[in-house]
Amino acid sequence: MPVAIGLLKEITPFNYIFPDGKVPLISIYPCRPNESEPLCFYIDGELLTDIQIEALSFMWLKHNPDKSYEEAYTFIRMGYPIVEEFIRARFTLIHGWYSK
């Protein structure tokens, strides 16, 4: 069971992967992968189905054609970044915390 959940906006590249609009997150706090990148949340790859991992791998490999499927799989299991602008709200199952 995820500790943090992000709710997708209505139209994002991730809606077909998470049709219920709920994305398991590693943390409710966004971070910046590096200085030139936008704020992101990290998808909790440990909680994804095989189909979701496959879909995210395909998405990642389109932007990284020199990488292998094994590298994509490892990258996703460690936490796939999702830009903050795609998340409309996030919450944790820790009592009393919710954010828009």
Secondary structure, DSSP 8 states (H G I E B T S, - for coil): --SEEEEE-SS-TTTTTSTTSEEEES-SS-B-SSTTS--EEEE-GGG--HHHHHHHHHHHHHH-TTS-HHHHHHHHHHHEEEEGGGEEEEEESSTT-EE-
